[in-house]
Amino acid sequence: MEQNRKLSSIIVEKLRSMGDKQKVKEMVRYFKTGYGEYAENDVFLGVGTPEMRNISKQYFKAINLSQTALLLQSKYHEVRRTGIEILVLKMEKEIDEHKRQKILLCYLNNIDRINNWDLVDASAPDLLGAFVDNKDKSILYDFAVSDNLWKQRIAIISTFYFIRKGNFEDTLAIAEILMDNKHDLIHKAVGWMLRETGKRDIETELKFLDKYATKLPRTALRYALEKFDANLREYYMTLTEQ
């Protein structure tokens, strides 16, 4: 029987065995790992998301948080992503609040390794968002005003959990905080969350856009308008040119 103390090594070995050199070449370009890019020097194995999720489902019950933290600290992107998927599964299945807090702390204690957009998007709503729902959400606002790109993205993407429940207040507040952010990844994230808000309550999104369309970065606005009809998209985009 596989011993828990060895599970992190076993998972790494399984992921390495699934690696595809051609996928590595594609991933290093797609995830911007070049000099001066946002994921400079990140290392990939060439493993797809379905494979990572299958391994996570296989091991999340058996592996403890200490071993999961080792996955989060790996130099390999897919190993970190698998660690995230394991934490998400643990959080989804756990009902004990004290144990849920330990899962979240494992995530927060390794937040420096949540350092690409896919790692943020796979973790923020169902870990941080899920835990602070109906609790103090000040950590999201602290992250939003930090000078760390990934914490800023975590702040807005975490609110996806609230959006799915029909609660938009924090999404709009954090979108407003991040409105002057200079990074394209934040523009996309803000626009995406506004679009998700509009899919559930179009009047709420329109009210926000009526107030802030001229201040939103164009990328954020384009993402926010993606599901609108052509005339409405043109109307809001034209506002930014005036």
C-alpha positions as CSV (number, residue, x, y, z in Angstrom):
1,M,0.0,0.0,0.0
2,E,1.3,3.5,-0.8
3,Q,2.3,5.3,2.4
4,N,1.1,8.8,2.9
5,R,4.6,10.1,3.5
6,K,5.5,9.1,-0.1
7,L,2.4,10.3,-1.8
8,S,3.8,13.6,-3.0
9,S,6.8,11.8,-4.6
10,I,4.5,9.3,-6.2
11,I,2.3,12.0,-7.7
12,V,5.3,13.8,-9.1
13,E,6.6,10.6,-10.7
14,K,3.2,10.0,-12.3
15,L,3.0,13.5,-13.7
16,R,6.6,13.3,-15.0
17,S,5.7,10.0,-16.7
18,M,2.8,11.7,-18.5
19,G,4.9,14.6,-19.8
20,D,4.9,15.5,-23.5
21,K,7.9,17.4,-24.8
22,Q,5.8,19.0,-27.6
23,K,3.3,20.2,-25.1
24,V,6.1,21.8,-23.1
25,K,7.1,23.9,-26.1
26,E,3.5,25.0,-26.5
27,M,3.0,25.7,-22.8
28,V,6.1,27.8,-22.3
29,R,4.9,30.1,-25.0
30,Y,1.2,30.1,-24.0
31,F,2.0,30.8,-20.3
32,K,4.5,33.6,-21.0
33,T,7.7,32.1,-19.5
34,G,10.2,34.1,-21.5
35,Y,12.5,36.8,-20.2
36,G,10.6,39.7,-18.7
37,E,7.3,38.0,-19.1
38,Y,4.9,37.4,-16.2
39,A,5.8,33.7,-15.7
40,E,9.5,34.0,-16.4
41,N,11.4,30.7,-15.8
42,D,8.3,28.6,-14.9
43,V,9.0,25.0,-15.7
44,F,6.5,22.6,-17.4
45,L,6.2,18.9,-17.8
46,G,3.7,18.9,-20.6
47,V,0.7,17.4,-18.8
48,G,-2.9,18.3,-19.7
49,T,-5.6,19.5,-17.3
50,P,-7.7,16.2,-17.5
51,E,-4.7,14.2,-16.4
52,M,-3.9,16.4,-13.5
53,R,-7.5,16.3,-12.4
54,N,-7.6,12.5,-12.6
55,I,-4.6,12.2,-10.4
56,S,-6.1,14.7,-7.9
57,K,-9.3,12.7,-7.7
58,Q,-7.2,9.6,-7.1
59,Y,-5.2,10.9,-4.2
60,F,-7.0,13.8,-2.5
61,K,-8.5,11.7,0.2
62,A,-5.2,9.9,1.1
63,I,-2.7,12.8,0.9
64,N,-2.3,15.0,3.9
65,L,-1.8,18.8,3.9
66,S,1.9,18.6,4.6
67,Q,2.4,16.5,1.5
68,T,0.1,18.7,-0.5
69,A,2.2,21.7,0.5
70,L,5.2,20.0,-1.0
71,L,3.3,19.8,-4.3
72,L,2.5,23.5,-4.1
73,Q,6.2,24.3,-3.6
74,S,7.3,22.3,-6.7
75,K,9.2,24.0,-9.5
76,Y,6.9,22.2,-11.9
77,H,3.8,24.1,-12.9
78,E,1.7,20.9,-13.3
79,V,2.7,19.6,-9.9
80,R,1.6,22.9,-8.3
81,R,-1.6,22.8,-10.3
82,T,-2.3,19.2,-9.1
83,G,-1.7,20.4,-5.5
84,I,-4.3,23.1,-6.1
85,E,-6.8,20.6,-7.5
86,I,-6.3,18.4,-4.4
87,L,-6.9,21.4,-2.1
88,V,-10.1,22.3,-4.0
89,L,-11.4,18.8,-3.7
90,K,-10.6,18.7,0.0
91,M,-12.4,22.0,0.6
92,E,-15.5,20.9,-1.4
93,K,-15.8,17.6,0.6
94,E,-15.0,19.0,4.0
95,I,-17.8,20.2,6.3
96,D,-15.8,20.7,9.5
97,E,-15.0,24.4,9.8
98,H,-11.7,23.9,11.6
99,K,-10.4,21.5,9.0
100,R,-11.6,23.8,6.2
101,Q,-9.5,26.6,7.8
102,K,-6.5,24.3,7.8
103,I,-7.0,23.7,4.1
104,L,-7.2,27.4,3.4
105,L,-4.1,28.0,5.5
106,C,-2.2,25.5,3.4
107,Y,-3.2,27.6,0.4
108,L,-2.3,30.9,1.9
109,N,1.0,29.7,3.4
110,N,2.0,28.8,-0.2
111,I,0.4,31.8,-1.9
112,D,3.8,32.7,-3.5
113,R,3.6,29.6,-5.6
114,I,0.2,30.5,-7.0
115,N,2.0,32.4,-9.7
116,N,0.2,32.1,-13.0
117,W,-3.3,32.9,-14.1
118,D,-4.5,29.3,-14.4
119,L,-3.3,28.5,-10.9
120,V,-5.2,31.5,-9.6
121,D,-8.4,30.7,-11.6
122,A,-8.4,27.1,-10.6
123,S,-8.0,27.9,-6.9
124,A,-9.3,31.3,-5.9
125,P,-13.1,30.9,-6.1
126,D,-13.4,27.4,-4.5
127,L,-10.7,27.9,-1.8
128,L,-10.5,31.5,-0.7
129,G,-13.9,32.6,-2.1
130,A,-15.6,29.5,-0.6
131,F,-14.1,30.0,2.8
132,V,-14.8,33.7,3.3
133,D,-18.3,33.5,2.0
134,N,-20.6,34.8,4.8
135,K,-17.4,35.8,6.7
136,D,-15.1,38.8,6.9
137,K,-13.8,39.4,3.4
138,S,-11.1,41.9,4.2
139,I,-8.3,39.6,2.9
140,L,-9.8,40.1,-0.6
141,Y,-9.5,43.8,-0.3
142,D,-6.0,43.6,1.2
143,F,-5.0,41.5,-1.8
144,A,-6.7,43.9,-4.2
145,V,-4.6,46.9,-3.0
146,S,-1.3,44.9,-2.8
147,D,1.4,45.4,-5.3
148,N,1.4,41.7,-6.2
149,L,-0.2,40.8,-9.6
150,W,-1.3,37.3,-8.5
151,K,-2.8,38.5,-5.2
152,Q,-4.7,41.1,-7.2
153,R,-6.1,38.5,-9.6
154,I,-6.9,36.2,-6.7
155,A,-8.9,39.1,-5.1
156,I,-11.2,39.5,-8.1
157,I,-11.4,35.9,-9.2
158,S,-12.3,34.8,-5.7
159,T,-15.5,36.7,-6.0
160,F,-16.7,34.3,-8.7
161,Y,-17.8,32.1,-5.8
162,F,-20.2,34.9,-4.7
163,I,-21.3,35.6,-8.2
164,R,-22.4,32.0,-8.7
165,K,-24.6,32.5,-5.6
166,G,-26.1,35.8,-6.9
167,N,-24.0,38.1,-4.7
168,F,-22.3,40.8,-6.7
169,E,-21.3,43.5,-4.2
170,D,-17.7,42.4,-3.6
171,T,-17.1,41.8,-7.3
172,L,-18.1,45.4,-8.1
173,A,-16.2,46.9,-5.2
174,I,-13.0,45.1,-6.1
175,A,-13.5,45.8,-9.8
176,E,-13.6,49.5,-8.9
177,I,-10.4,49.2,-6.9
178,L,-8.6,47.4,-9.8
179,M,-9.9,49.8,-12.4
180,D,-6.6,51.7,-12.7
181,N,-4.4,48.6,-12.7
182,K,-1.9,48.5,-15.5
183,H,-1.7,44.8,-16.1
184,D,-3.5,43.1,-18.9
185,L,-4.2,40.0,-16.8
186,I,-6.1,42.1,-14.3
187,H,-8.0,43.9,-17.1
188,K,-9.1,40.4,-18.4
189,A,-10.1,39.2,-14.9
190,V,-12.1,42.3,-14.1
191,G,-13.9,42.1,-17.4
192,W,-14.6,38.4,-17.0
193,M,-16.1,38.8,-13.6
194,L,-18.3,41.7,-14.8
195,R,-19.5,39.5,-17.7
196,E,-20.3,36.7,-15.3
197,T,-22.2,39.2,-13.2
198,G,-24.2,40.3,-16.2
199,K,-25.1,36.7,-17.2
200,R,-26.9,36.5,-13.9
201,D,-28.1,40.1,-13.5
202,I,-27.8,42.2,-16.6
203,E,-29.2,45.3,-14.8
204,T,-26.4,45.2,-12.2
205,E,-23.7,45.0,-14.9
206,L,-25.3,47.8,-16.9
207,K,-25.5,50.0,-13.9
208,F,-21.8,49.5,-13.3
209,L,-20.9,50.1,-16.9
210,D,-23.0,53.3,-17.1
211,K,-20.9,54.6,-14.3
212,Y,-17.5,53.3,-15.2
213,A,-17.3,52.4,-18.8
214,T,-15.2,55.4,-19.7
215,K,-12.8,54.6,-16.9
216,L,-12.4,50.8,-17.5
217,P,-9.4,49.7,-19.6
218,R,-10.6,48.7,-23.1
219,T,-9.6,45.1,-22.6
220,A,-11.7,44.9,-19.4
221,L,-14.6,46.6,-21.2
222,R,-14.4,44.2,-24.2
223,Y,-14.5,41.2,-21.9
224,A,-17.4,42.7,-20.0
225,L,-19.4,43.3,-23.2
226,E,-18.7,39.9,-24.8
227,K,-22.2,38.6,-24.4
228,F,-24.0,41.8,-25.4
229,D,-25.6,42.3,-28.7
230,A,-23.6,44.2,-31.3
231,N,-25.4,47.5,-30.9
232,L,-25.0,47.6,-27.1
233,R,-21.3,46.6,-27.4
234,E,-20.8,49.4,-29.9
235,Y,-22.5,51.9,-27.6
236,Y,-20.3,51.3,-24.7
237,M,-17.1,51.0,-26.7
238,T,-17.9,54.3,-28.4
239,L,-18.2,55.9,-24.9
240,T,-14.5,55.2,-24.3
241,E,-13.5,57.1,-27.5
242,Q,-15.3,60.3,-26.5
